[in-house]
Amino acid sequence: MYCNHRHSAFILSKIVLLLFLSTHITSCDNLQSTQTIKLSHGLDTSHPVHKALVFMANDLEKRSNNTMGIKIYPNQQLGTERQALELLQIGSLGMTKVSAAVMENFSPNMKVFGLPFLFKDRAHTFKVLDGEIGKELLDGGQKFWLKGLGYYDSGSRSFYTKEKPVETPADLDGLKIRVMESVTAMKMVNNLGGSPTPISFGELYTSLQQGVVDGAENNPPSFYSSRHYEVCKYYSLDEHTSVPDVIVMGTHLWKSLNDQQRKWVQESVNASVVYQRKLWAEAEKEALNEVKKAGVTVIKPDKSKFQNKVLQMYDDYKDNTEVYSLIERIQNVK
């Protein structure tokens, strides 16, 4: 756990104080009534992820006969994804939804998900996430005080740009491309010829408007719901990565729950995963239709040209036997 600079530390300390006071008051009430888990995420309330989290909260209330509840804070109300994970680590927040790309800063083996063109298709992705490898990676966060509970579908990420379409890697030359706070994502954009620029999702719209960056990369529902299509009129479906979202609980909270409560929480997460993936598939179709209507040119480039540029990233992990073994195991899942 770490913060980048004094400003982040100051903001985080204020959030911690607010959450501490709120948790202290709630915990007194909980002696008589419901245990309320605070859950933070960075997306807006129209997003499939938020809707799935609301579904999870309602499901947990029913399963626990109203003895457990979840209060959701969307839109980065309690800070960025990275700050939410830090709050989980110190026990000031209960749960969060983060991208596995941000999670890799805290649970290093999650970086494998950021490797471009790792998955063959969506069916292969789900087999990996829902199988032994996915569970192993969720459990791997516990030594960093982060208990992974499940994976939401986050589709495939592709490039969108302001001034010109990206049809080949050469089109990225000289472009500043916003990436998440992920070393793997930065390496990928570098290898493709672009200039990676980490910016929080909440600041991206203005950064695109003001020319701080020339483009970004994300999945269709996020491109649409963020209204980034108002600024970026080219969307190139190279589908370079399929980085899942992760539902995470702080181990401070997880250890404080009894076996029955843990079972309820896990079952509610599992039910919400099924629901979210259904919503996601519908949202992807809607998003692509709507951005086209808004005047966005959707391009389907030759993916092999992009793949050839990033193959070196796999070789970079040959010295890291743990991650390289994960890569081989994922590729071998049938």
C-alpha positions in Angstrom: 0.0 0.0 0.0 1.3 3.4 -1.0 0.3 6.9 -2.0 2.0 8.9 -4.8 2.3 12.3 -3.2 1.2 14.6 -0.4 -2.0 15.7 -2.2 -3.2 12.1 -2.5 -2.3 11.4 1.1 -4.2 14.4 2.3 -7.3 13.5 0.3 -7.1 9.9 1.5 -6.8 11.0 5.1 -10.0 13.0 4.8 -11.8 10.1 3.3 -10.5 7.8 6.0 -11.8 10.2 8.7 -15.2 10.5 7.2 -15.5 6.7 6.8 -14.2 6.1 10.3 -16.9 8.4 11.8 -19.6 6.9 9.6 -18.5 3.4 10.4 -18.3 4.1 14.1 -21.8 5.4 14.2 -23.2 2.6 12.0 -21.4 -0.1 14.1 -23.2 1.1 17.2 -26.5 0.9 15.3 -25.6 -2.5 14.1 -25.7 -3.9 17.6 -29.5 -3.8 17.2 -30.0 -4.0 13.5 -28.2 -4.5 10.1 -24.5 -4.7 9.4 -24.0 -2.3 6.6 -21.0 -2.8 4.3 -19.7 0.3 2.5 -18.9 -0.3 -1.1 -17.2 2.3 -3.4 -16.7 2.3 -7.1 -15.8 4.8 -9.8 -18.6 4.4 -12.4 -21.9 6.2 -12.9 -25.3 4.8 -11.9 -26.3 4.0 -15.5 -23.4 1.6 -15.9 -24.0 -2.2 -15.9 -21.5 -2.6 -13.1 -23.5 -0.3 -10.8 -26.7 -2.0 -11.6 -25.1 -5.4 -10.8 -23.8 -4.0 -7.5 -27.4 -2.8 -6.6 -28.6 -6.3 -7.5 -25.9 -7.8 -5.2 -26.9 -5.5 -2.3 -30.6 -6.4 -2.7 -29.7 -10.1 -2.9 -27.6 -9.9 0.3 -30.4 -8.3 2.2 -32.8 -11.2 1.1 -30.3 -14.0 1.9 -29.4 -12.5 5.3 -33.0 -11.8 6.2 -32.1 -8.1 6.4 -29.3 -8.6 8.9 -26.7 -7.5 6.3 -26.7 -4.6 3.8 -24.5 -2.8 1.4 -24.4 1.0 0.9 -23.0 1.9 -2.5 -20.9 5.0 -3.2 -20.6 5.4 -7.0 -18.8 8.0 -9.2 -15.5 8.1 -7.2 -17.3 9.7 -4.2 -14.8 8.0 -1.9 -11.8 8.4 -4.2 -10.2 6.6 -7.1 -10.0 2.9 -7.5 -6.4 2.9 -6.1 -7.5 4.9 -3.1 -10.5 2.5 -2.5 -8.0 -0.4 -2.4 -5.9 1.5 0.1 -9.0 2.2 2.3 -9.8 -1.6 2.2 -6.3 -2.4 3.3 -6.6 -0.3 6.4 -10.1 -1.4 7.1 -11.8 2.0 6.5 -13.9 0.7 3.6 -15.7 -2.7 3.3 -15.8 -3.5 -0.5 -15.0 -2.1 -3.9 -15.1 -2.9 -7.6 -11.8 -2.2 -9.3 -10.2 -3.1 -12.6 -7.7 -6.0 -12.4 -5.2 -3.5 -14.0 -5.3 -1.3 -10.9 -5.4 -4.4 -8.7 -2.0 -5.5 -10.1 -0.4 -2.6 -8.1 -1.4 -4.5 -4.9 -1.6 -8.1 -6.0 1.2 -8.4 -8.6 0.2 -11.6 -10.4 -3.0 -9.9 -11.5 -0.8 -8.2 -14.1 -1.2 -11.2 -16.3 -4.7 -10.0 -17.2 -3.2 -6.9 -18.7 -1.3 -8.8 -21.3 -2.6 -8.0 -24.8 -4.3 -10.7 -26.8 -4.1 -13.2 -24.0 -7.6 -14.6 -24.4 -8.9 -16.3 -27.5 -12.5 -15.1 -27.1 -15.1 -14.4 -24.5 -15.8 -18.1 -23.8 -12.1 -18.7 -23.1 -12.0 -15.6 -20.8 -14.9 -16.9 -18.6 -13.4 -20.4 -18.4 -10.2 -18.9 -17.0 -11.9 -16.5 -14.6 -14.4 -19.0 -13.3 -11.9 -21.8 -13.0 -8.9 -22.7 -10.9 -6.6 -20.0 -12.3 -9.2 -17.2 -11.6 -9.8 -18.4 -8.0 -6.0 -18.7 -7.4 -5.6 -15.0 -8.5 -8.5 -13.9 -6.3 -7.0 -15.6 -3.3 -3.6 -14.2 -4.0 -4.6 -10.8 -2.8 -5.2 -11.9 0.8 -1.6 -11.4 1.8 -2.1 -7.8 0.7 -5.3 -7.5 2.9 -7.5 -7.8 -0.1 -10.0 -10.7 -0.5 -11.1 -11.2 -4.1 -14.7 -12.4 -4.4 -15.4 -12.6 -8.1 -15.0 -11.2 -11.6 -17.3 -8.9 -13.6 -17.1 -8.8 -17.4 -15.4 -5.7 -18.6 -15.4 -6.7 -22.3 -12.4 -5.9 -24.5 -10.6 -2.6 -24.5 -10.0 -0.7 -27.8 -8.5 2.6 -28.8 -10.6 5.8 -29.3 -9.0 9.0 -30.6 -9.9 12.6 -31.4 -8.2 13.6 -34.6 -7.5 10.5 -36.6 -8.5 6.8 -36.8 -6.2 4.1 -35.5 -6.1 1.5 -38.3 -2.5 0.2 -37.7 0.0 0.6 -34.8 1.8 3.3 -36.9 -1.3 5.5 -36.4 -0.5 5.6 -32.6 2.9 7.2 -33.2 3.2 10.4 -31.3 -0.3 10.1 -29.7 -0.7 10.6 -26.0 -3.0 7.8 -24.9 -4.6 7.7 -21.5 -4.1 4.4 -19.7 -5.0 3.2 -16.2 -2.4 3.2 -13.4 -1.0 -0.1 -14.7 2.6 -0.8 -15.6 1.4 -3.5 -18.1 -1.0 -1.1 -19.9 1.8 1.5 -20.2 4.2 -1.1 -21.6 1.6 -2.2 -24.2 1.0 1.4 -25.5 4.7 2.0 -25.6 5.2 -1.2 -27.7 2.5 -0.1 -30.0 4.2 3.3 -30.6 2.0 5.6 -28.5 2.8 7.6 -25.4 1.0 6.2 -22.3 -0.4 8.8 -19.9 -2.0 7.6 -16.6 -5.0 9.7 -15.7 -7.9 8.9 -13.4 -11.1 7.9 -15.2 -13.0 10.8 -13.6 -10.6 13.4 -15.1 -10.4 11.9 -18.6 -13.3 13.8 -20.3 -11.7 17.2 -19.5 -8.3 15.9 -20.4 -9.5 14.8 -23.8 -11.3 18.2 -24.3 -8.3 20.2 -23.3 -5.8 18.1 -25.4 -3.9 16.7 -22.4 -4.3 13.4 -24.2 -5.1 12.6 -27.8 -7.1 9.5 -27.0 -7.8 6.6 -24.6 -8.7 2.9 -24.6 -11.7 1.3 -23.1 -14.6 -1.0 -23.7 -17.8 0.1 -25.6 -20.1 0.6 -22.6 -17.5 2.8 -20.8 -16.8 4.8 -24.0 -20.5 5.4 -24.3 -21.6 6.0 -20.7 -18.6 8.4 -20.0 -19.7 10.4 -23.1 -16.1 10.4 -24.4 -17.7 9.8 -27.8 -18.6 13.5 -27.7 -14.9 14.3 -28.0 -13.4 11.3 -29.7 -15.0 10.4 -33.1 -12.9 7.4 -34.0 -13.2 4.0 -32.2 -10.9 1.3 -33.4 -12.0 -2.2 -32.3 -8.6 -3.9 -32.0 -9.7 -5.4 -28.7 -6.2 -5.6 -27.4 -7.0 -6.6 -23.8 -9.8 -8.2 -21.9 -9.1 -7.0 -18.3 -11.8 -8.1 -15.9 -13.3 -6.1 -13.1 -12.8 -7.5 -9.6 -15.1 -7.4 -6.6 -12.9 -7.1 -3.5 -13.5 -7.0 0.2 -10.9 -5.9 2.8 -9.6 -8.8 4.8 -10.3 -6.8 8.0 -14.0 -7.1 7.2 -13.9 -10.6 5.8 -12.2 -12.0 9.0 -14.8 -10.2 11.2 -17.7 -12.1 9.5 -18.8 -15.5 10.7 -19.0 -18.5 8.3 -22.7 -17.9 7.6 -22.2 -14.2 6.7 -19.3 -15.1 4.5 -21.4 -17.7 2.7 -24.2 -15.1 2.1 -21.7 -12.5 0.8 -20.1 -15.0 -1.6 -23.4 -16.3 -2.9 -24.6 -12.7 -3.5 -21.4 -11.9 -5.4 -21.8 -15.0 -7.5 -25.4 -14.2 -8.3 -24.5 -10.7 -9.3 -21.7 -11.9 -11.6 -24.2 -13.9 -13.6 -26.5 -10.9 -13.7 -23.7 -8.4 -14.6 -22.5 -10.5 -17.5 -26.0 -10.6 -19.0 -26.3 -6.8 -18.6 -22.8 -6.3 -20.1 -23.6 -8.2 -23.3 -26.7 -6.1 -23.8 -24.8 -2.9 -23.0 -22.1 -3.6 -25.5 -24.5 -3.9 -28.4 -26.4 -0.8 -27.3 -23.2 1.3 -26.8 -21.9 0.5 -30.3 -25.2 1.4 -31.9 -25.5 4.6 -30.0 -22.0 5.9 -30.6 -22.5 5.2 -34.3 -25.7 7.2 -34.2 -23.7 10.1 -32.6 -21.3 10.2 -35.5 -18.5 8.0 -34.3 -16.6 6.1 -37.0 -16.2 2.5 -35.8 -13.2 0.7 -37.3 -12.4 -3.0 -37.3 -8.6 -3.1 -38.0 -6.4 -6.1 -38.7 -5.7 -7.3 -35.2 -2.6 -9.3 -36.3 -0.7 -6.1 -36.9 -1.2 -5.1 -33.3 -0.5 -8.6 -31.9 2.9 -8.7 -33.7 3.9 -5.5 -32.0 3.3 -6.8 -28.5 4.6 -10.4 -28.6 7.8 -9.2 -26.9 5.7 -8.5 -23.7 5.3 -12.3 -23.2 9.0 -12.9 -23.4 9.6 -10.2 -20.9 8.1 -12.5 -18.2 10.3 -15.5 -18.9 12.5 -14.6 -15.9 9.3 -14.3 -13.8 8.5 -18.0 -13.5 5.3 -17.5 -11.6 3.7 -15.1 -14.1 5.1 -17.0 -17.2 3.6 -20.2 -15.8 0.2 -18.4 -15.5 0.5 -17.2 -19.1 1.1 -20.8 -20.3 -1.7 -22.2 -18.2 -4.2 -19.6 -19.4 -3.2 -20.3 -23.1 -3.7 -24.0 -22.5 -7.2 -23.7 -21.1 -9.6 -25.3 -23.5 
